[in-house]
Amino acid sequence: MEIGEIEVQIEAMMVEIHSPIITIPGIGTRMGAMILAEIGDFSQFNSPDKILAYAGLSPSIYQSGHSAILSYLSDLELHNDREWYHAHKMQYQEANAEFIDMLQQHVLEIGNTDSSVIK
């Protein structure tokens, strides 16, 4: 069977199951099919956090590797005012840089299976 034929069958299956996953911006038929193939039945997870943890995208998984993000967000939750923000601008910049790096890593990982996300 040719790759093109397989893609046509995948497209037909996605149309048949009418999954809302392809309504998410940036997720097309191919990526949606890969997510559904990996996750399976979403009802097996009782919260979005558990789906993220299963996929390796939960912030708690990155606690040791991305401590600046979590530290900043925890502090911000306790001190959410303009004065605190200005006094901790360096902490924000460090957390923001770490966050952008984490996003880039995930985009590259996704790009390994769907090159359309790295355009």
Phi, psi and omega in degrees: 000135180282155179302318179302320179294321179295317179298322177296319179294319178298315178303315180297319179295319180294323177294318182296317182278344176049053181285135177289353183299329181281358174275351178285127180305132179092351179250111178265192183299315183295310180295319178301317179296321179294319179296313180297323178294323181283313185280319183081227183278113181296338182290349177287348179253130183269004175200155176301326179300323181289326176294315179298318179297317178300321181279355181079023183247004182288135179304330180296332178293331184265012185306315181283323183277338183230053185290333180296321179297307183293322178298313180298314182295323177295315178295320180297322179300323181279331188230056186276076175215163186299318182298314179298316181303312181294325179289340184240031182298323178296319178297319177299313183298321178294315179294320180296317178297320179295319180296314179298320177298317180297317178298317180298321178298317180292320177298318178295321178296316177296321180299337177297332180249344179217095185294347181292341180278351182248046180261000000 
